[in-house]
Amino acid sequence: RFTYLTGRCLAAFSLHVASLSAVPIALVLVSLLTNRALAGPFRPAAYVSAYVFLLLPNAFVATALLFAMAALSRRAIVSYVGALLLAGLTMFSYGVLALALQQWELAKLLDPSGGIAIAELGRLWTPTEKAVRVIELQGSLLANRVLWIGIALGVLTLTYFRFRFSHRTGTSWFSVGRRPADEPPIGNAPVSVP
């Protein structure tokens, strides 16, 4: 069970990481191909810190939560609903908690993407600081990353203990009203096909 779940989860995470690697690679290529006078100096630390502190944790959290939902429900559609819930939680954190209720600290914690904590840095840093500083894992961003990685690890642990290879044989709410497979659709009447 451990090997099966780990292999599947790592494969999903690897695909997620590989697809997200296209973003920093494209940004590096653009910065190398543009005029140095216009673009400024090339700073690899800026790309590495954004990838390590933002993209990788987001990929891990999303993969863990969506993998757990799909593995435990045995339906891929549930993971799509989970993706919508993650996006909804981000919008709820920003729109309701941060803007409407002015609970910025709670919103920065509950945002699974860490975007509200990064937006705070964008508001606090001067234009000169934005040009020179790199994203550091401290303050509200550190708390957000620790919380969400902890949630993801907890969900993966729960998935490990709850997952079974056996198939469910009982009926669920989804199958209520369905005809058994061995029952003909019209009943016992013969069907003539011309």
Sine and cosine of phi, psi and omega as CSV:
sin_phi,cos_phi,sin_psi,cos_psi,sin_omega,cos_omega
0.00,0.00,-0.69,0.72,-0.01,-1.00
-0.88,0.47,-0.72,0.70,-0.02,-1.00
-0.90,0.44,-0.68,0.73,0.00,-1.00
-0.88,0.48,-0.79,0.61,-0.04,-1.00
-0.92,0.40,-0.67,0.74,-0.01,-1.00
-0.90,0.44,-0.69,0.72,0.01,-1.00
-0.88,0.48,-0.71,0.71,0.00,-1.00
-0.92,0.40,-0.68,0.73,-0.02,-1.00
-0.93,0.38,-0.68,0.74,0.03,-1.00
-0.91,0.41,-0.57,0.82,0.06,-1.00
-0.91,0.42,-0.70,0.72,0.03,-1.00
-0.90,0.43,-0.67,0.74,0.02,-1.00
-0.91,0.42,-0.64,0.76,0.02,-1.00
-0.89,0.46,-0.67,0.74,0.06,-1.00
-0.90,0.43,-0.64,0.77,0.03,-1.00
-0.90,0.45,-0.72,0.69,0.00,-1.00
-0.90,0.43,-0.66,0.75,0.00,-1.00
-0.89,0.45,-0.66,0.75,0.02,-1.00
-0.93,0.36,-0.58,0.82,0.03,-1.00
-0.97,0.25,-0.32,0.95,0.04,-1.00
-0.93,0.38,-0.37,0.93,0.01,-1.00
-0.89,0.46,-0.53,0.85,-0.05,-1.00
-0.91,0.41,-0.83,0.55,0.00,-1.00
-0.92,0.40,-0.52,0.85,0.04,-1.00
-0.90,0.43,-0.69,0.73,0.04,-1.00
-0.90,0.43,-0.64,0.76,0.02,-1.00
-0.91,0.41,-0.64,0.77,0.04,-1.00
-0.91,0.42,-0.69,0.72,0.01,-1.00
-0.88,0.47,-0.68,0.74,0.02,-1.00
-0.90,0.45,-0.68,0.73,-0.02,-1.00
-0.93,0.37,-0.50,0.86,0.03,-1.00
-0.98,0.22,-0.46,0.89,-0.05,-1.00
-1.00,-0.03,-0.17,0.98,-0.02,-1.00
-1.00,-0.01,0.19,-0.98,0.00,-1.00
-0.92,0.39,0.81,-0.58,-0.03,-1.00
-0.88,0.48,-0.56,0.83,0.00,-1.00
-0.91,0.41,-0.56,0.83,0.01,-1.00
-0.99,0.11,-0.65,0.76,-0.12,-0.99
-1.00,0.08,-0.39,0.92,-0.05,-1.00
1.00,0.06,-0.09,-1.00,-0.05,-1.00
-0.95,0.31,0.50,-0.87,0.05,-1.00
-0.99,0.10,0.85,-0.52,-0.02,-1.00
-0.85,-0.52,0.99,-0.16,-0.02,-1.00
-0.88,0.48,-0.49,0.87,-0.02,-1.00
-0.87,0.50,-0.54,0.84,0.02,-1.00
-0.91,0.42,-0.65,0.76,0.00,-1.00
-0.95,0.30,-0.66,0.75,-0.03,-1.00
-0.92,0.40,-0.68,0.73,-0.02,-1.00
-0.91,0.41,-0.65,0.76,0.04,-1.00
-0.91,0.42,-0.63,0.77,-0.01,-1.00
-0.93,0.37,-0.70,0.71,-0.09,-1.00
-0.97,0.24,-0.63,0.77,-0.09,-1.00
-1.00,-0.01,-0.34,0.94,-0.03,-1.00
-0.90,-0.43,-0.86,0.51,-0.13,-0.99
-0.93,0.36,-0.74,0.67,-0.02,-1.00
-0.89,0.45,-0.73,0.68,0.06,-1.00
-0.89,0.46,-0.62,0.78,0.04,-1.00
-0.90,0.44,-0.65,0.76,0.04,-1.00
-0.90,0.43,-0.67,0.74,-0.01,-1.00
-0.91,0.42,-0.72,0.69,-0.02,-1.00
-0.90,0.45,-0.75,0.66,-0.01,-1.00
-0.89,0.45,-0.69,0.72,0.00,-1.00
-0.89,0.45,-0.71,0.71,-0.03,-1.00
-0.89,0.46,-0.74,0.68,-0.04,-1.00
-0.92,0.38,-0.70,0.72,-0.03,-1.00
-0.95,0.31,-0.61,0.80,0.06,-1.00
-0.89,0.45,-0.69,0.73,0.00,-1.00
-0.89,0.46,-0.67,0.74,0.00,-1.00
-0.90,0.44,-0.67,0.74,0.00,-1.00
-0.94,0.34,-0.65,0.76,-0.05,-1.00
-0.93,0.36,-0.65,0.76,-0.04,-1.00
-0.98,0.22,-0.54,0.84,0.00,-1.00
-1.00,0.00,-0.33,0.94,-0.06,-1.00
0.88,0.48,0.47,0.88,0.05,-1.00
-0.69,-0.72,0.80,-0.59,-0.01,-1.00
-0.92,0.40,-0.53,0.85,-0.04,-1.00
-0.87,0.50,-0.49,0.87,0.00,-1.00
-0.91,0.42,-0.57,0.82,0.03,-1.00
-0.94,0.35,-0.51,0.86,0.07,-1.00
-0.92,0.39,-0.63,0.77,0.07,-1.00
-0.90,0.44,-0.62,0.78,0.06,-1.00
-0.88,0.48,-0.62,0.78,0.05,-1.00
-0.90,0.44,-0.64,0.76,0.07,-1.00
-0.90,0.43,-0.62,0.79,0.04,-1.00
-0.91,0.42,-0.64,0.77,0.06,-1.00
-0.89,0.46,-0.71,0.71,0.04,-1.00
-0.90,0.43,-0.64,0.77,0.04,-1.00
-0.90,0.43,-0.61,0.79,0.04,-1.00
-0.91,0.41,-0.61,0.79,0.07,-1.00
-0.90,0.44,-0.71,0.70,0.00,-1.00
-0.92,0.40,-0.63,0.78,0.04,-1.00
-0.89,0.45,-0.68,0.73,0.00,-1.00
-0.87,0.50,-0.69,0.72,-0.04,-1.00
-0.98,0.20,-0.78,0.63,-0.12,-0.99
-0.95,0.32,-0.69,0.72,-0.10,-1.00
-1.00,-0.05,-0.84,0.54,-0.09,-1.00
-0.92,0.39,-0.74,0.67,-0.09,-1.00
-0.98,0.20,-0.83,0.56,-0.11,-0.99
-0.98,0.20,-0.77,0.64,-0.10,-1.00
-0.97,0.23,-0.72,0.69,-0.08,-1.00
-0.99,-0.11,-0.11,0.99,0.00,-1.00
0.84,0.54,0.55,0.84,0.06,-1.00
-0.99,-0.16,0.93,0.36,-0.12,-0.99
-0.91,0.42,-0.63,0.77,-0.03,-1.00
-0.91,0.42,-0.68,0.73,0.04,-1.00
-0.92,0.40,-0.64,0.77,0.01,-1.00
-0.90,0.44,-0.64,0.77,0.02,-1.00
-0.91,0.42,-0.53,0.85,0.03,-1.00
-0.97,0.25,-0.68,0.73,-0.13,-0.99
-0.99,0.13,-0.15,0.99,0.03,-1.00
-0.97,0.24,0.93,-0.37,-0.06,-1.00
-0.92,0.38,-0.35,0.94,-0.03,-1.00
-1.00,-0.01,-0.25,0.97,-0.05,-1.00
0.97,0.22,0.13,0.99,-0.06,-1.00
-0.91,0.41,-0.55,0.84,-0.01,-1.00
-0.94,0.34,-0.62,0.78,0.06,-1.00
-0.91,0.42,-0.62,0.79,0.05,-1.00
-0.94,0.35,-0.63,0.78,0.04,-1.00
-0.88,0.48,-0.57,0.82,0.05,-1.00
-0.89,0.45,-0.67,0.74,0.05,-1.00
-0.88,0.47,-0.62,0.78,0.03,-1.00
-0.89,0.45,-0.53,0.85,0.04,-1.00
-0.98,0.19,-0.56,0.83,-0.10,-1.00
-0.99,0.10,-0.54,0.84,-0.06,-1.00
-0.98,0.18,0.60,-0.80,0.10,-1.00
-0.97,0.24,0.26,-0.97,0.05,-1.00
-0.84,0.54,-0.57,0.82,0.04,-1.00
-0.92,0.39,-0.67,0.74,0.03,-1.00
-0.90,0.43,-0.62,0.78,0.03,-1.00
-0.89,0.46,-0.54,0.84,-0.02,-1.00
-0.98,0.20,-0.39,0.92,-0.13,-0.99
-0.94,-0.33,-0.66,0.75,-0.11,-0.99
-0.98,0.19,0.41,-0.91,0.11,-0.99
-0.91,-0.40,0.33,-0.94,0.01,-1.00
-0.93,0.38,0.78,-0.62,0.03,-1.00
-0.90,-0.43,0.49,-0.87,0.00,-1.00
-1.00,0.04,1.00,0.04,0.00,-1.00
-0.45,-0.89,0.27,-0.96,0.06,-1.00
0.88,0.47,-0.73,-0.69,-0.08,-1.00
-0.93,0.37,-0.50,0.86,0.05,-1.00
-0.93,0.38,-0.64,0.76,0.05,-1.00
-0.89,0.45,-0.71,0.70,0.01,-1.00
-0.88,0.47,-0.66,0.75,0.02,-1.00
-0.89,0.45,-0.73,0.69,-0.03,-1.00
-0.91,0.42,-0.66,0.75,0.01,-1.00
-0.90,0.43,-0.70,0.71,0.00,-1.00
-0.87,0.50,-0.77,0.63,-0.10,-0.99
-0.96,0.27,-0.55,0.84,0.09,-1.00
-0.93,0.36,-0.60,0.80,0.09,-1.00
-0.89,0.45,-0.67,0.74,0.06,-1.00
-0.89,0.46,-0.69,0.72,-0.01,-1.00
-0.90,0.45,-0.68,0.73,0.03,-1.00
-0.91,0.42,-0.63,0.77,0.05,-1.00
-0.90,0.44,-0.66,0.76,0.02,-1.00
-0.92,0.40,-0.64,0.77,0.05,-1.00
-0.91,0.42,-0.62,0.79,0.05,-1.00
-0.90,0.43,-0.70,0.71,0.06,-1.00
-0.87,0.50,-0.66,0.75,0.02,-1.00
-0.88,0.48,-0.67,0.75,0.00,-1.00
-0.87,0.49,-0.70,0.72,-0.05,-1.00
-0.97,0.23,-0.44,0.90,-0.04,-1.00
-1.00,-0.05,-0.33,0.94,-0.08,-1.00
-0.95,0.30,0.70,-0.72,0.07,-1.00
-0.74,-0.67,0.54,-0.84,0.06,-1.00
-0.98,0.19,-0.33,0.94,-0.04,-1.00
-0.93,0.37,0.49,-0.87,0.01,-1.00
-1.00,-0.02,0.57,-0.82,0.06,-1.00
-0.97,0.26,0.72,-0.70,0.02,-1.00
-0.94,-0.34,-0.25,0.97,0.00,-1.00
-0.96,0.27,0.25,-0.97,0.03,-1.00
-0.99,0.11,0.49,-0.87,0.05,-1.00
-0.88,-0.48,0.09,-1.00,0.01,-1.00
-0.89,0.45,-0.44,0.90,-0.04,-1.00
-0.95,0.30,-0.50,0.87,-0.07,-1.00
-0.99,-0.12,0.06,1.00,0.02,-1.00
-0.92,0.40,0.74,-0.67,0.02,-1.00
1.00,-0.02,-0.11,0.99,0.04,-1.00
-0.99,0.15,0.52,-0.86,0.05,-1.00
-0.98,0.17,0.62,-0.79,0.11,-0.99
-0.86,0.50,0.47,-0.88,-0.08,-1.00
-0.91,0.42,-0.50,0.86,-0.05,-1.00
-0.99,0.10,-0.13,0.99,0.00,-1.00
-1.00,0.04,0.79,-0.61,0.02,-1.00
-0.91,0.41,0.45,-0.89,-0.07,-1.00
-0.92,0.40,-0.48,0.88,-0.06,-1.00
-0.97,-0.25,-0.19,0.98,-0.08,-1.00
0.92,-0.38,-0.59,-0.81,-0.04,-1.00
-1.00,-0.08,0.00,1.00,-0.04,-1.00
-0.95,0.33,0.66,-0.75,0.05,-1.00
-0.94,0.33,0.52,-0.86,0.00,-1.00
-0.92,-0.38,0.80,-0.60,0.05,-1.00
-0.98,-0.22,0.73,-0.68,-0.01,-1.00
-0.92,-0.40,0.84,-0.54,-0.04,-1.00
-0.94,0.33,0.00,0.00,0.00,0.00
